[in-house]
């Protein structure tokens, strides 16, 4: 299937309840249980709902992946991704990033023994020089906040792939 077709059809199908051609937007907080102590596919919207599931399936298809995840906030997504790093891992982080991300990094990850190096990622030579044997990830946000700098994500990803580092 072409990308454009996937973008509008992946994760979509007739609504089983009423036959809507596209997945409806479910504006509910809770879903009925199948039986006492036996939730259905969804229980609370905060943990998932049919609308979000359709988006996740679509995003996975667009990325040729098997799973997709959608979050209610950027910080929820950020915390989820950063939780995959362990004590002794080294992260290279762009030196211009959202304050909430910075606070999460220095207040939560650093005390867990995750090493961080803040680097100007517009300088690709500085990025290459910062990579160590224990570098496990490169974190950036673009356009940056607060300075609105644009980064060359393709070049950063190419450097990371060559070093076996997650971006």
Secondary structure, DSSP 8 states (H G I E B T S, - for coil): --HHHHHHHTT----TTT--SS------SB--EEETTEE-S-SBGGG--HHHHHHHHHHHHHTT-S-----SSHHHHHHHHHTT--TT-EEEEESS--HHHHHHIIIIIGGGT-EEEEE-TT-HHHHHHH--TTEEEEE--SS-TTT-----HHHHHHHHHHHT-B-
